[in-house]
């Protein structure tokens, strides 16, 4: 096999760490008090919905051992 003499097509990626830009990124915008309060309210609503569904759903998931077992009339006649 012979070696290729042309440069790697993506050789510029190896040089990317040496490149320095004179353009600074724009400053990040700070969240306003209303946005922070809205995020907290949304998070609180989601948590309350999960807790509420758990509280409402638990009685349906629990087994009731105090109730007498019902048998059909067909099984009583045998």
LINVEN-V907319 format. One record per helix or strand. SS is the DSSP state (H for helix, E for strand). FROM is the first residue (numbers start at 0). TO is the last residue. If there is no record, write none. Layout:
ss=SS from=FROM to=TO
ss=SS from=FROM to=TO
This chain:
ss=H from=10 to=13
ss=H from=15 to=17
ss=H from=32 to=60
ss=H from=72 to=75
